[in-house]
């Protein structure tokens, strides 16, 4: 899984949804990020605008990026979550499903892998919780923001 600036930029969603990852992650609770020029697609804002202000940003993953494989990688930033044990499976499944539907409407291919970002202070518990909820599904990855940068860029 490697980020593609070209595939992210060429995504058919309007340019106003393509934002600096630093901006998206800061909005989601990151104190600082290793991202400077890399962009992602703000799915929360797309959902709101798509439904003329009545969309629920809690229905989508937070953002996505294009990959060198020409797929789109869905990412959910749970950076303000202090207690990962309170995260529910149905909630995450709905976010994944709805986001994938929105992207498929644009004839985009969604990657099998999905990323969940957590603050480093809760990473061990978050990894355990996601593994527990999804029977150790190897396609659901839990990273810190720094690990996301190291593994996907």
Secondary structure by P-SEA (a helix, b strand, c coil): cbbbaaaaaaccccccccccaaaaaaaacccccccccbbbbcaaaaaaaaacccccccccccbbbbccccbbbbbbbcccccccccccaaaaaaaaaaaaaaaaaabbbbbcbbbbbbccccaaaaaaaaaaacccccccccccaaaaaaccc
